[in-house]
Amino acid sequence: MTVDRIIQAGKEVIRIEAEAVSNLINSINRQFAKAVDVIYRSKGRVVFSGMGKSGLIARKIVATMNSTGTAAIYLHPTDALHGDLGMVRKDDVVILISKSGETEEIVNLLPMFKRLKVILIAMTANPKSSLAVTCDILLNIAVKEEACPHDLAPTASTTATLVLGDALSVALLQKNGFTEEDFAFLHPGGSLGKRLSLKISEIMKKGDNIPIVEEQAPIKDAILEITSKRLGATCVVNQKGILKGVITDGDLRRLLEKSLSINGFKAKDIMSPDPKVLDQDYLASFALQQMENYKITSLIIINKKKKPIGMIHLHDLINLGLRQR
């Protein structure tokens, strides 16, 4: 098989599957709307089941629904026939996937589901099949042809099923009013979850870890504080502990460029007044945005009395996986 033939074969697969997805728009109809409404009103979960490739697609749709606020589980048809049917409750909605609509394991489950009086949704390419005529709602996943040249291996049909599952998930997401914050709550370990939920108070340096010197402190003390606390800066406060300024390692370098001796200088002499500050209740992502806007590497966190209660460094945020949108 020549390179040109390989490229042609690959493009043909993409063409067939793209056409299958495009034609799927005809399945977004009143039956689709009914399926979304039934799931939305249900007090239970969405139970998916399918054999072979259909089962793999079902698992992916389950994962998408769970991550977007719709509780879903996968039930293997064979396991269901040997005890796992007990996980299905009367308030659940069951979605059965079978291209032919005659998959033996799926068809054998139909009487059991009917006995449980659950609402059944069929995802099949055959509207006259046992599955289609038995279920309450039909979602048609028919495709003109499979990408497999022998029209045997499920390719375009599984793609169409997956896309229709995504359509269900997103429609439910919108109907449920699912927000970015909700998504973050379900994905606390991801960068998006951190960006939308992690507060400054949860990650800032506190207590003895905050670099602080008084206005009258000699520069040597400021250097020691910056070096020991490893935040690249130190807060400068008055005798009442109120923030008056900040000294960064950059301020120290500029001082040394001007004077060979630092004796006689006090913290107040080289500090930058009115440093950038934030409240501890802001999101960590906002702190990152502020640092990038002002081109600084640290922020001081103050309370209502304008006293430093924390400090946060750019590297801490980056190490947590936070990034700008």
C-alpha positions in Angstrom: 0.0 0.0 0.0 1.6 3.3 -1.1 1.9 6.4 0.9 -0.7 8.1 -1.2 -3.2 5.2 -0.7 -2.6 5.4 3.1 -3.3 9.1 3.1 -6.4 8.6 1.0 -7.6 5.8 3.3 -7.2 8.0 6.4 -9.0 10.9 4.8 -11.9 8.7 3.7 -12.3 7.5 7.3 -12.5 11.2 8.5 -15.0 12.0 5.7 -17.3 9.1 6.6 -17.2 9.8 10.3 -17.7 13.6 9.8 -20.7 12.9 7.6 -22.1 10.5 10.3 -21.8 13.2 12.9 -23.3 15.8 10.6 -26.3 13.7 9.8 -26.8 13.0 13.5 -28.4 16.5 13.8 -31.6 14.8 12.6 -31.6 12.9 15.9 -31.8 16.1 17.9 -35.6 16.1 17.9 -38.5 15.9 20.3 -37.4 12.4 21.4 -34.0 13.9 22.4 -35.7 16.7 24.2 -37.9 14.2 26.0 -34.9 12.2 27.1 -33.2 15.3 28.5 -36.4 16.2 30.4 -36.9 12.7 31.8 -33.3 12.6 33.1 -33.5 16.1 34.5 -36.7 15.3 36.4 -35.4 11.9 37.6 -34.5 11.6 41.3 -32.1 8.8 40.5 -29.1 8.2 38.3 -28.6 7.5 34.6 -27.7 3.8 34.1 -25.9 3.0 30.9 -25.5 -0.5 29.5 -24.0 -1.8 26.2 -21.9 -4.8 25.0 -18.5 -4.6 23.4 -17.7 -1.3 21.7 -21.1 0.0 22.7 -20.1 -0.7 26.3 -16.9 1.3 25.9 -18.8 4.2 24.5 -21.3 4.0 27.3 -18.5 4.2 29.9 -17.2 7.4 28.2 -20.6 9.0 28.3 -21.0 8.0 31.9 -17.7 9.8 32.7 -18.8 12.9 30.8 -22.1 13.1 32.6 -20.6 12.6 36.0 -18.1 15.4 35.4 -20.8 17.8 34.3 -23.3 17.3 37.2 -25.5 14.4 36.0 -25.0 11.2 38.2 -24.4 8.2 36.0 -23.2 4.6 36.3 -22.3 1.8 33.9 -23.9 -1.6 34.2 -22.4 -4.5 32.2 -25.2 -6.5 30.6 -23.7 -9.9 31.6 -23.0 -8.8 35.1 -26.6 -7.4 35.3 -27.9 -10.9 34.5 -25.9 -12.3 37.4 -26.7 -10.1 40.3 -25.6 -6.5 39.4 -29.2 -5.6 38.4 -29.6 -4.9 42.1 -27.8 -1.6 41.6 -30.7 -0.2 39.5 -33.4 1.7 41.4 -37.0 2.6 40.4 -36.0 6.3 40.2 -33.2 5.6 37.7 -33.3 6.2 34.0 -31.7 3.4 31.9 -30.1 4.0 28.5 -29.4 0.9 26.5 -26.9 1.1 23.6 -27.0 -1.4 20.7 -26.5 -0.5 17.0 -28.6 -3.5 15.8 -31.1 -3.2 18.7 -31.0 -7.0 18.9 -27.9 -7.6 21.0 -28.8 -10.7 23.0 -27.5 -9.6 26.3 -29.3 -6.2 26.1 -32.6 -7.7 24.8 -32.5 -10.3 27.7 -32.4 -7.4 30.2 -35.6 -5.7 28.9 -38.1 -7.7 30.8 -36.1 -7.2 34.1 -36.0 -3.4 33.5 -39.8 -3.4 32.7 -40.4 -5.2 36.0 -38.4 -2.5 37.8 -40.6 0.1 36.1 -37.7 2.3 35.2 -37.8 4.6 32.1 -35.9 3.1 29.2 -34.1 5.0 26.5 -32.8 3.2 23.5 -29.7 4.3 21.5 -29.9 2.2 18.4 -29.7 2.4 14.6 -32.7 0.2 14.1 -36.0 1.9 15.0 -37.9 -1.4 14.3 -35.7 -3.5 16.6 -36.8 -5.2 19.8 -34.9 -2.6 21.8 -36.4 0.4 20.0 -40.1 -0.8 20.2 -39.7 -1.8 23.9 -38.1 1.3 25.2 -40.0 4.5 26.1 -37.7 6.9 24.2 -35.7 6.3 21.0 -32.5 8.1 20.1 -31.5 7.1 16.6 -27.8 6.5 16.0 -28.1 5.3 12.4 -25.2 6.1 10.0 -25.1 5.7 6.2 -22.0 3.6 6.4 -19.2 2.5 8.7 -15.6 3.7 8.0 -14.6 0.1 8.0 -14.3 -0.9 4.3 -16.1 -4.2 5.0 -18.9 -2.3 6.9 -18.3 -4.6 9.9 -16.2 -2.9 12.6 -18.2 -0.2 14.4 -16.5 3.0 13.6 -18.8 5.8 12.4 -21.6 4.4 14.5 -19.7 4.5 17.7 -18.5 8.0 16.9 -22.1 9.0 16.4 -23.2 7.4 19.6 -20.5 9.2 21.5 -21.4 12.6 20.0 -25.1 12.0 20.8 -24.0 11.2 24.4 -22.1 14.4 24.5 -25.2 16.3 23.3 -27.2 14.7 26.1 -24.6 15.6 28.7 -24.3 19.3 27.6 -28.0 19.8 27.3 -28.4 18.5 30.8 -25.5 20.7 32.0 -27.3 23.7 30.6 -30.7 22.7 32.0 -29.2 22.1 35.4 -27.5 25.5 35.4 -24.2 23.8 35.9 -21.5 26.5 36.4 -17.7 26.7 36.2 -17.7 26.7 40.0 -19.6 23.4 40.0 -17.2 21.9 37.5 -14.3 23.0 39.7 -15.9 21.4 42.8 -16.0 18.1 40.9 -12.4 18.5 39.6 -10.5 19.7 42.6 -7.2 18.1 41.4 -7.2 19.8 38.0 -5.8 23.2 37.1 -9.2 24.5 36.3 -10.6 23.3 39.6 -7.8 25.1 41.4 -8.2 28.2 39.3 -11.9 28.4 40.2 -11.9 27.3 43.8 -8.5 27.7 45.5 -8.4 30.7 47.9 -5.3 32.7 48.9 -5.9 31.8 52.5 -5.4 28.1 51.7 -1.9 28.5 50.3 -0.4 31.7 51.6 2.6 31.7 54.0 1.5 32.5 57.5 2.8 33.3 61.0 6.5 33.0 61.5 6.9 32.2 57.8 6.0 35.8 56.8 9.1 38.0 56.3 8.6 41.2 58.4 10.9 43.9 59.6 10.2 47.2 61.3 10.8 50.6 59.6 13.7 51.3 61.9 15.4 48.0 61.4 18.9 48.1 59.8 19.2 46.8 56.2 21.1 43.8 57.5 18.0 42.6 59.2 16.0 43.0 56.0 18.6 41.0 54.1 18.5 38.2 56.6 14.7 38.2 56.6 14.5 38.0 52.8 17.1 35.3 52.7 15.7 33.1 55.5 12.0 33.3 54.4 12.8 32.7 50.7 10.0 34.8 49.3 12.2 37.4 47.6 10.8 40.3 49.7 10.0 41.4 53.2 7.1 43.4 54.6 8.0 46.7 56.4 5.7 47.6 59.3 5.6 50.4 61.8 5.6 49.9 65.6 1.9 49.0 65.6 2.5 46.3 63.0 0.7 48.2 60.2 2.2 47.7 56.7 4.1 50.7 55.4 6.1 49.2 52.5 8.0 46.3 51.0 11.6 45.6 50.3 12.4 43.2 47.5 15.8 41.7 46.5 15.6 44.1 43.6 15.6 47.0 45.9 18.7 45.7 47.6 20.5 45.3 44.3 19.7 48.8 43.4 21.0 50.1 46.7 24.3 48.2 46.3 24.6 49.8 42.8 24.4 53.2 44.4 26.4 52.6 47.6 29.3 50.4 48.4 28.2 50.4 52.1 24.8 49.6 53.5 25.8 50.7 57.0 23.5 53.5 58.3 20.5 52.6 56.0 17.3 51.5 57.6 14.4 49.6 56.1 12.3 52.7 55.7 15.1 54.3 53.6 14.9 51.8 50.7 11.4 50.3 51.0 8.8 50.8 48.3 5.7 52.4 49.9 2.2 51.3 49.1 3.0 47.8 48.0 0.4 45.6 46.2 -1.8 43.9 48.7 -4.8 41.5 48.6 -7.5 40.2 51.0 -7.1 36.5 51.9 -10.6 35.6 50.6 -9.6 36.3 46.9 -9.0 33.3 44.6 -5.4 32.3 44.1 -6.0 32.7 40.4 -6.7 36.4 41.0 -3.5 36.7 42.9 -1.7 35.2 39.8 -3.4 37.7 37.5 -2.4 40.6 39.7 1.2 39.5 39.8 1.3 39.2 36.0 -0.5 42.6 35.6 2.0 44.4 37.8 5.0 42.3 36.9 5.8 41.4 40.5 6.6 38.0 42.1 5.0 38.3 45.5 1.9 39.8 47.1 1.3 40.7 50.7 -2.0 39.6 52.3 -3.4 42.1 54.9 -6.3 42.1 57.3 -8.8 45.0 57.8 -6.3 46.7 60.1 -3.8 46.7 57.3 -1.5 44.3 59.1 0.3 41.6 57.1 -1.2 38.2 57.8 0.3 36.3 54.9 2.4 36.4 51.8 2.2 34.5 48.5 4.9 34.0 45.8 4.5 33.5 42.1 6.4 30.2 42.1 4.0 28.8 44.7 1.1 29.4 42.3 2.9 28.0 39.3 3.9 24.9 41.2 0.2 24.3 42.0 -0.5 24.2 38.3 -2.3 27.5 38.1 -2.2 29.3 34.7 -4.0 32.2 33.1 -6.9 31.3 30.9 
